[in-house]
Amino acid sequence: MKILDEYYILKNGVKVPKIGLGTYQMPNGKIAYNAILFALRNGYRHIDTARGYGNEPSVGNAVRDCEIKRKEIFVTSKLPPEIKTYEGALVSFDKISFFCFKDV
């Protein structure tokens, strides 16, 4: 699918794939892991998740296991809505659960 090869280029030069796989309501575990792994192996390079979705571990495991260099995959995540400060964001980043990427 050609659209999976199209990107937006941000002002800082970062390339963001135009189409991404959303993981909202995917349960953590085999279902999310298999869906994400399938999407990555079939051309997706943008995965969207959030701490509140509860599936970041599956996202991280699928990205780690897909045999695609981490730098080729764009992962979007969001902080929980109760985090409103810079300091709170830093603490939350330290707790992020998909730190297991290779080839960063």
Secondary structure, DSSP 8 states (H G I E B T S, - for coil): -GGGG-EEE-TTS-EEESS-EE-TT--TTHHHHHHHHHHHHTT--EEE--GGGT-HHHHHHHHHHS-S-GGG-EEE----TT--SHHHHHHHHHT-S----S--
